Amino acid sequence: MLARREHSRHELRSKLLTEDVRESDLDDLLDELEKQGWMSEARVVEQTLHTRGRRFGSARVLHELHEKGVSREALEQARSALRETELQRARDIWRQRFGIVPVTQEERAKQARFLQSRGFALEVVTKIWRQGPSD
């Protein structure tokens, strides 16, 4: 499982508990994997930020990390890293999908729904509209 992608301790534990494995043996195995460097929460966060951060907003990426069982400290570090690039990432996605500032209420609603479904806050969406596609 670790050969394909990084897994958090919580994810790996959940997947392996479905097998016929005793919990005490599983905890020992997970401790050993962390000790040997085969499993790392920092790498899980880094990989998720790299792969999902390009296409999604902070809210969605942080939710995925929370679902993976990442620690509160790691979530806070991820939040600050995502916050730095939030507007630019949203603008890139908006420019690729729409590229023009909406004129009608229907266009505004459509663009806002799309970006909010990707995990971007409405305040980020309105900043994009105010600044336009050239920034």
CORGI-V949877 format. One record per residue. N is the residue number from 0. SS is DSSP state (a for helix, b for strand, c for the rest). PSI is psi in whole degrees, -180 to 180 (none if undefined). D_LAST is the distance of its C-alpha to the last C-alpha in Angstrom with 1 decimal. Layout:
n=N ss=SS psi=PSI d_last=D_LAST
n=N ss=SS psi=PSI d_last=D_LAST
This chain:
n=0 ss=c psi=-38 d_last=42.1
n=1 ss=c psi=-13 d_last=40.4
n=2 ss=c psi=-28 d_last=40.3
n=3 ss=c psi=-46 d_last=37.7
n=4 ss=c psi=168 d_last=35.2
n=5 ss=c psi=140 d_last=35.1
n=6 ss=c psi=142 d_last=36.9
n=7 ss=c psi=166 d_last=37.1
n=8 ss=a psi=-43 d_last=40.6
n=9 ss=a psi=-46 d_last=40.5
n=10 ss=a psi=-49 d_last=39.5
n=11 ss=a psi=-40 d_last=42.1
n=12 ss=a psi=-44 d_last=44.8
n=13 ss=a psi=-42 d_last=44.2
n=14 ss=a psi=-40 d_last=44.5
n=15 ss=a psi=-22 d_last=47.6
n=16 ss=a psi=-22 d_last=49.3
n=17 ss=c psi=-22 d_last=49.8
n=18 ss=c psi=174 d_last=52.0
n=19 ss=c psi=77 d_last=55.5
n=20 ss=c psi=136 d_last=54.5
n=21 ss=c psi=144 d_last=55.8
n=22 ss=a psi=-38 d_last=53.3
n=23 ss=a psi=-40 d_last=54.8
n=24 ss=a psi=-39 d_last=54.6
n=25 ss=a psi=-44 d_last=51.0
n=26 ss=a psi=-40 d_last=50.0
n=27 ss=a psi=-42 d_last=51.8
n=28 ss=a psi=-46 d_last=50.1
n=29 ss=a psi=-39 d_last=46.6
n=30 ss=a psi=-43 d_last=47.5
n=31 ss=a psi=-41 d_last=48.6
n=32 ss=a psi=-40 d_last=45.5
n=33 ss=a psi=-42 d_last=43.4
n=34 ss=a psi=-39 d_last=45.8
n=35 ss=a psi=-8 d_last=45.7
n=36 ss=c psi=11 d_last=41.9
n=37 ss=c psi=-20 d_last=41.8
n=38 ss=c psi=131 d_last=39.9
n=39 ss=c psi=126 d_last=37.1
n=40 ss=a psi=-38 d_last=35.0
n=41 ss=a psi=-40 d_last=32.4
n=42 ss=a psi=-35 d_last=32.1
n=43 ss=a psi=-48 d_last=31.9
n=44 ss=a psi=-47 d_last=29.0
n=45 ss=a psi=-46 d_last=27.2
n=46 ss=a psi=-42 d_last=27.9
n=47 ss=a psi=-43 d_last=26.7
n=48 ss=a psi=-40 d_last=23.4
n=49 ss=a psi=-46 d_last=22.9
n=50 ss=a psi=-41 d_last=24.0
n=51 ss=a psi=-27 d_last=22.9
n=52 ss=c psi=-26 d_last=19.8
n=53 ss=c psi=-27 d_last=17.8
n=54 ss=c psi=-12 d_last=18.8
n=55 ss=c psi=159 d_last=19.5
n=56 ss=c psi=173 d_last=18.6
n=57 ss=a psi=-44 d_last=20.5
n=58 ss=a psi=-44 d_last=23.2
n=59 ss=a psi=-42 d_last=24.2
n=60 ss=a psi=-43 d_last=24.2
n=61 ss=a psi=-36 d_last=26.2
n=62 ss=a psi=-43 d_last=28.5
n=63 ss=a psi=-42 d_last=29.3
n=64 ss=a psi=-39 d_last=30.0
n=65 ss=a psi=-43 d_last=32.2
n=66 ss=a psi=-28 d_last=34.0
n=67 ss=c psi=-7 d_last=34.7
n=68 ss=c psi=27 d_last=36.4
n=69 ss=c psi=146 d_last=34.2
n=70 ss=c psi=160 d_last=35.4
n=71 ss=a psi=-40 d_last=33.8
n=72 ss=a psi=-43 d_last=33.0
n=73 ss=a psi=-36 d_last=31.1
n=74 ss=a psi=-40 d_last=29.2
n=75 ss=a psi=-40 d_last=28.2
n=76 ss=a psi=-41 d_last=26.9
n=77 ss=a psi=-40 d_last=25.0
n=78 ss=a psi=-45 d_last=23.5
n=79 ss=a psi=-36 d_last=22.3
n=80 ss=a psi=-41 d_last=20.8
n=81 ss=a psi=-37 d_last=19.0
n=82 ss=a psi=-36 d_last=17.7
n=83 ss=a psi=-32 d_last=15.9
n=84 ss=a psi=7 d_last=13.7
n=85 ss=a psi=-51 d_last=13.9
n=86 ss=a psi=-43 d_last=10.5
n=87 ss=a psi=-40 d_last=9.0
n=88 ss=a psi=-43 d_last=12.1
n=89 ss=a psi=-42 d_last=11.9
n=90 ss=a psi=-42 d_last=8.5
n=91 ss=a psi=-44 d_last=10.0
n=92 ss=a psi=-43 d_last=13.2
n=93 ss=a psi=-45 d_last=12.0
n=94 ss=a psi=-41 d_last=10.3
n=95 ss=a psi=-39 d_last=13.6
n=96 ss=a psi=-42 d_last=15.8
n=97 ss=c psi=-61 d_last=14.7
n=98 ss=c psi=-13 d_last=11.5
n=99 ss=c psi=147 d_last=12.3
n=100 ss=c psi=133 d_last=12.5
n=101 ss=c psi=144 d_last=16.2
n=102 ss=c psi=-45 d_last=18.7
n=103 ss=c psi=163 d_last=21.8
n=104 ss=a psi=-36 d_last=23.0
n=105 ss=a psi=-41 d_last=23.9
n=106 ss=a psi=-42 d_last=20.4
n=107 ss=a psi=-45 d_last=19.0
n=108 ss=a psi=-42 d_last=21.8
n=109 ss=a psi=-47 d_last=21.4
n=110 ss=a psi=-42 d_last=17.7
n=111 ss=a psi=-44 d_last=18.6
n=112 ss=a psi=-44 d_last=21.7
n=113 ss=a psi=-52 d_last=20.1
n=114 ss=a psi=-36 d_last=17.6
n=115 ss=a psi=-34 d_last=20.3
n=116 ss=a psi=-22 d_last=22.8
n=117 ss=c psi=-5 d_last=20.7
n=118 ss=c psi=13 d_last=21.0
n=119 ss=c psi=143 d_last=17.8
n=120 ss=c psi=154 d_last=18.6
n=121 ss=a psi=-34 d_last=18.2
n=122 ss=a psi=-33 d_last=16.4
n=123 ss=a psi=-41 d_last=13.6
n=124 ss=a psi=-45 d_last=13.6
n=125 ss=a psi=-33 d_last=13.7
n=126 ss=a psi=-41 d_last=10.7
n=127 ss=a psi=-45 d_last=8.6
n=128 ss=a psi=-41 d_last=10.6
n=129 ss=a psi=-39 d_last=10.2
n=130 ss=a psi=-24 d_last=6.5
n=131 ss=c psi=180 d_last=6.6
n=132 ss=c psi=-15 d_last=5.7
n=133 ss=c psi=-20 d_last=3.8
n=134 ss=c psi=none d_last=0.0
